[in-house]
Every structure is written in structure tokens, then in C-alpha cells.
């Protein structure tokens, strides 16, 4: 046997040592026996060691700290990545029935448009799903915008037809919606349940004073009170709710106040996700000066994780603790698309509505596409991989980063390493100490 190339070993307080393996995400407190085995594993005859050492070796093997001689970990990572990239057993589509929105958030990267998806595009989506159901066994639909609930009838219509098709073909159906949460009412809740859209992300950017300056209605009025009320109603109805907090330099100091408000309203059982405000497009370039860079965000996210734990929010798993990635997101998977109101298809949410970034149109089969620019856009996304980067190949965090955001790499022509690069020791030490 031999030791893994993806071990991360360091000291914490009181001279204790921790070992993390990024191929398995195992974390363990280790002693000298562990270190001795790790350093001498190539010379150890496992059949002749005592039972105590044999048990230690087996535990180290399960955590991937030591591996069989025949194992090539980099090839395993490549296989996992390309398998995920070209896997065709699942279909993931993000549908934006409109790019219109009832808010005018200053950091929004989209250019709003009042166009509503017509029936021909809706039918093309349904037809594409039915064709894909000849091979796929899982269909995941995410409703997106703009604000998707400005086009509720489209959501209900398309959802019902896709649900029926999945039932007909014996496929699993999953649905999720990203909403600002303002347009939710009793009838909407009933329909969300009816059409199995019981997973919802709603953004709250701080206490009322802060949120109402960032999540602004087009009328100029705030939205905090109504969104908080609607989130409480959703919780009462059993929805899986993710509260997203988009953080930058202007609101990060007030996040704790928001968490106090959520806890006061019995909402500390909800999932909390931090969003790093980034000036992705020209539409949101005005906020670039207030954005946190990746290193600043790493430090901030750990500080907030500690606050979340103190306030009894559940934050032990990803994205607060490293998770193994095969692919970074839907952008680098062949069977995942974002569809705008005109039927244009994209690989990344950030590109939606930018026609020059499209990879095709849902009304036309991809293999029949004669637009060379769209063809090359698709190829660019799917041929991009971290193994072309020497820094990635040599990095012991590759399995949990996979080169970082592919959009950033594609647009900026440079790596955008995950936050783990900047605070790995601190996040692991905190996870360990919090588990005691």
C-alpha cells in the first residue's frame, strides 16, 4: 500500500494533529501510531502486524489516507469528472419563463426584459423532456428568472405536463424554485405543493434596514416584512426552504442581526446559504467596489459559520464543510441547460439572456444546430476541465475544488480557486473543535 496524495495534515491547539483527506473528506484526530503507519506504509507487511495496528490500517484505508499500490488517484478524479460531465441518466433544466422582475436589486447581473415565454417554447421544452425520457431516469426542473412567479401560469402548465411524462415513463421528478419570495400567497402555495415544487430558495440580505436597501421593489418600497411573513407560511406548510444571504462589504457586519431575527421567528431550522456578490456582468458592474474577493469571502464565511452554530443553525455539511465534486455545476454537464423565455439555451445561469452566449434553441435539436458560434459555445464549456491546469493537477484540494467556478475561468482566463484554498486549516480545526 501507499499513502494518498490528497492528505492534509496539520496541528491544532494543544499540539494535537488532524488529518483530512480530500478524496474522501474524512477528518480525524491522529497520533504517532497513525503518523508512523503513514510514513512507513510501503514497508509494512499487513499480514504480520498485531490486531490493534491492523485495525488502525483498515481505518486509515477507509478514510483514504492510505491506498492500494495499484490506485492512480488522479485517474480516479478524471474518471469521476468525465463520467459526471457526460452522464446521460439525468436531465437538469433551469427554466426562466421571464427575465422580468418586480425587484430592482443593485447587484443583479441580469438585464430585465418583459417578454413572457410563449406556448411554442413551452411545448418545445415538454417535447424535449419526452424525447430525453427515452434514456433518462431523473428529471430535475429549476424555475428561475427574473422572478419566475410573475409567470405562474407557465410554471403550473409546464410542471403538470412534465410530471405526467415522468409518471408515464417511470422517471423520478424533482423541482426547485428560486424566488425573491414576495409574490407568494395562499393560492401560490397550494399550486407549488400540487406541482411538487416544494424546494424553494428565498433571499434575505440582512435585517429590515439593510435588506430594504438591497432587495428593492420597482416601486422603490422595501420587501423585508412581506418576505419574512411568506417564509414563515412556507415553513408551516412543510417546504424545504433555503435562505440565501448575498454578502458583500456593505452588509456583512449586519448578518448576525438577521440571524437573530430568523431565530426569533422560529426559522433557525432552515438551511442558510451565503452568496458571494460578484460583478459578473456589465449590468452589475456598479457594485464591483463592494465585492469581497475569494480570500476575504473565505474568512467571512467561516466567521458567519461560527455565528450560525452559536445560534443553533445546522451548518456542518457542504458548503460549510468540504464536499467531493465530480463536476462543479450544471455548466460543465452535457445534459444540463438553462432556458430563457425565447427558448435560447445556455450552460451557465450568468449567461441567461445574452444571445451571443447561447448554445442553441430548445425549438431545434442540438445535433441539427448549424450556428457555428452556438456549437463552439457548447464545446467550450464541455471541453474545459481542471486537468489542463498544472496548478490544479498538483493541488491536494483538487477533489473538492475541481478548478473552481468554470464561468470565472472561461470569462477571466484564470483560475478562481474555491474558498477552501484560503482557510482550509481554520475550517477543519473549527469543525473538529465543534464536534467535541
N, C-alpha and C positions, 0 to 999 in steps of 0.2 A: 504494500500500500504506500501511498504518498500523501503529503499534505495538500490541501486545496490552495489554489492561487487567490482565493477570494476570502481569506481570513483577515479580520480587522481586530487586532489585539491591542489593548491599552490599559493603563492604570487609572483607577478612580481613587477617591478619598480612602484614607486608612491603609493605603498600599495594596488594596485588592485589585485583581486583574479581571477584565471582562474580555470575552471572545465573541465576536459577531461574524457570521458567515453570510455574505450577500447572495449566495446561490440558494440558501435555504431560509435566510432571515432568522436563523437561530441565534439566541443570545444566552450566554452562560457565564456565571462566575467560575473562574478556573483557579487551580492550584498548581503546585510544582509538578505533581504527577501528570497533569494534563500537558504542561509545557514540555516535560521530558518525552512523553509519547509523541507529541507533535514534532519535536526536533529529531527524534530517532526512529520514526515510524518505518522508514525504509529498511532498517536493520533489525526490526523486531519480528520474531517468529511467534505469531499469534497462538499457534497450537501449544506452545510451551510455557506461556505466561500463566500466572495464577488467576483464579476466578475474579478477584477484585479488579485486576488490570484488564482482564478480558471484557468485563462489564464496562469499564471506562472506555476502552477502544470501541466497543459497539455503540455506546452513546455518542462518541465523537464521530463515528461513521454516520449515524442517523442525522446528526447536525451538519454533516457535510464538511466538517473540519478536516477529516481525512477521507481519502477516496481510493478506489481501486487503481492499480497501476495503468490499467487499460483505458481509464477515463480521460478524455480530452474535453475539459470544461468549456473552452472557447467554442468548440464544435457543437457542444450541447446547447450553448446560448444561441448560436447561429441557427441551429435546427429549430429551437423553440420560437425564435423570432420569425423565420421564414414560414414555418408552419402556421403561426398566427396570422401572418401577413396574407397568405394565400388560402387560408382555410375557407371552405365554401359550405359549411354545415349551418351557418347562421347568416342572417341578413340584418343589418343595422341601418335604419334610415332615420334621419333627422329632417322633419318637415316644418317649414316655415310657411304657413298659409298666407301670411302677410308680413311685410317688414315695417308696417305702420305700428306706431306705439302711442299709448296715452301718456307716456312719460317723456321727458327730455333730459336724461341724465348726462352730465357734462363729460363723463369718461366713456360713453358709449362709442364703440368702434364702427357702428353701422351708420349708413346714410338712409334715413327713413323714407318710405315710399307708400302711398296709399293703395297701391294695387292689391287686389284680392285674388287668390288663386281661383281660376275658372274651372268649370266642370270637366273640360277636356284634360287638363293637367291632373285633376283628381283621379279621373278614370285611368289615366296612364300610370299613375302610381299603383293603383289597385291591380291593373293588368300586369305590371312588373312584379309585384308581390306574388301574384298567382303563378307566373312563369317560374320565379325563383323557388316556389314551394314544390317544384318537381324534384328539387335536390336538398333544400334547406329544412332543418327541423326546428329552428328557433328564429322567431321574428321579433325584433325589438324596434319599437317606434318611439321617437322622442319628438315632442311638439315644442316648437321654438319660434322665435320671432326676430324683430319686433316683439309685440305682445300677442301671443297666439290666441288668447281669449277674446281678442277683437274679431275673431273669425270662428266663433263657437260652432256654428252650423257645419262648417267644413270639418272640424275636428270630430264631431259626432258622426257625420256621414262616412268619412273615410275610415274611422275607427271601427264602426259597425261592420263595414264590408271586409276589412282585413281580419277582424275577429272571426267572422263567418268562414272566411277562406282557411284560416288556421285550424278551425274546428273540422272543416271538411277534409283537410289534408293531414290531420293528426299532428300538427306542429304546435309548439309552445309559443305563447304570445305574451310579450311584456310591453308595458307602455309607461312613459315618463313624460312629465311636462315641466318646462322651465317658464315660470311666470313671475311677473312683478307682484302678483297676489292681490291687486287692487279690485279686479272685476269679479272676484269670487262671491257668489251669493248662494242661497239655498238650492235653487234650480241647477246652478252650475255644479254644485257638489253632488247632487243626485245623478247628474249625467256623467260626471267624472267616475263615479262608482259604477254606473251602468256600463260604461265603456272601458272599464278596468284600468283607468288611468289613476292609480292610487299612490303613485310615487310622484312627488312634486318638490321642486326647488323654488324657494322664495328668497329674495334678497332683502336683508335689513342691514343698513350700513352704519348703525350707531343708535344712540338714544335719539329721541324726537328732534332735538335741536340740530343734530348733525345729519340724521337721515333725511330730514325735510329740505336740506340744502343740496343734497346729492340725488335723491330719488324724487324728482320734481315732476308734478303733473304739468301737462301742457298749459293748463290754466294758470300756472305759477303757484298753485297751492301745494302743501305738503301731502304726504301719504302715510305717515307712520301709524297713526291711530287706527285707521281702517285696516291696514295690512296686519297689524298685531291682532286685531279683532278677528280677521279672517283666518289667520293661522291657528288661533285658539279653536275656532269652529272646525277646521280641518282635523285638528288633533282629536277633538271629541268624536269625529266620525271615523277615526282609525286610520287616517292616511299616514304613509311613510313620508315624513317631511324633512327636507334638508334646508337649514337656514344658511344661506351664503352671506358672508360678510366680506365685501370688497374693501381691502385695506390699502391705504397709502399714507403719506406723511401728514395728511390733513385730518385723518380720523383715527389713527391707530391708538392715540392716547385715550380715546373715549370708548374703546371696545369693552372694557371691563364694566362700564356703566350699562351698556346694552345687555351684557350677560346677567347683570343683577336684575334688570327689568324682565328678561325672559324667565329667570328663576322665580321671581315674584309672581309671574303669571303661570307658574307650573309648567314651563316649557323647557326645563333643563334636561328632559328626556329625549329631546330632539337631536338629530345629527347636525353638527356645526361644521361648515367648510369655510376656510379662508380663501379669498380670491385675491390674487396679486394684480392690482390695477397696472396695466401696461398700455403704453401708447402704440397699439398695434398698427393703426391706420391713420390716414390724414384726418379722418373725422374726429379722432380723439387726441390729436397731437397737442392740443392746448393744455393737457394735463401732464405732459411728459416731465415737467419740472418737479412734480409732487410724487412721482412714482418711486417706489423702493426698488433698488436693484436686487439681484438674486441673493447676494450675500446679506444685505440688510433685511430682506424678507425672511431668510433662514433664521436669523437672530430673533426677529419679531415673532415669527410663528412659534418658536419654542417658548418665548415669554408668554404668549397667549395660551399655549397648551397648558402651561403650569396654572394659569388662572382658571382655565376650563376645568382642570382636575380639582382644584380647590373648591370650585362651585358645583362639583358633582355632575359635570357633563361627561359623557362617555367618549374618550379620545385616545384609546390605547392602540387602535388599529390604524391602517393607512387612511388618510395621508399624514397622520401624526407619527406613525412608526413605519419604517421602510417596508415596501411590498415588492415582490418579484414582478417584473414586467416582461411580457413577451413582445408586445408592441406598445408604443407609447399611448396611442389613442386611435380613434377611428380614421384619422388622416392617413395612416400607413397600413390600412387593411383594405384588401381588394373588394370586399363585399359590404362596404360601409360608404354611405353617401349623405350629403346634406342637399336638400332640395328646396329651392326658393319658389316664390309664388308664380314665376313664369315657367317653372319646370326645369330651370337650369340646375345642374348638379355640380357639387363641389366636394372636395375631400376634407376641408377644414372649415369650422364654423366662422373663423375670422374672414374668410373669403366671400361669404354669402352676399349676393347682390352685385359682386364685381364680375361682370360678364367675362372679362378677359382672363379670369382665373378659373372659369368653369371647365369641367372635364367631359361635358356632354349635356344632353337634354333628355329628360325622362320620357319624352314622346318618341324618342328614337333610340334604337338599340345601340349600345356602346360599340359593338363589333361592326356596326354599319356606319359609324361616325366617319365622315370624310373631312372634318375640320382638323387639320394637322395640328393646330395650336392646342385644341382641346385634347387630342390624343397625347401630345407631348406633356401637357399638364398632368394627365393621369400617370404617364410613365415616370415623370419626375418625382411624383410623390411615392410611387411604389418601388422605385429603384434606390431611393435614398435610404441609407442604413448606417448604423454607427460603426460598422466594421471597416469602413473606408477611412476612419479617423484613427491615427496611431495613438492619440491620447486616450481614446475610448478603449481600444483593444488592450492597452496596458493598464487600465484603471481597475482597481479592485472593487469599485462600486458599479461596474458596468451592468450587472444583472438587475439592479434596482433603479437605474437611470436610463439606460439604453440610448444615450446620446442627448437626452433632454428633448425639449419641445421641437418637433420636426418643422413646425411653422417658423420658429425663430431661426433655425438653421437654414431653411430654404430662403427666407427673405433677407437675412443678415449675413449669410455666407460664413457663419462661425458657430461654434458650439454654444449651447445655452444649458450648462450643467444644472442638474436638479439641486435643490437646496441642501441635500444630504452632503454634498461636497464641502459645504461651509460649516456645518455644525454636527457632523456625524458623531464625534466623541460626546458632545454635550447631550444630544437627543438620546443616545443609547444609555449614557450614565443616568439621565433623568428617568428613563423607562425602568431601568434596573432598580434605582432607589425608590421609585414609586410603587414597585411591586413587593417591597419588603413588608 
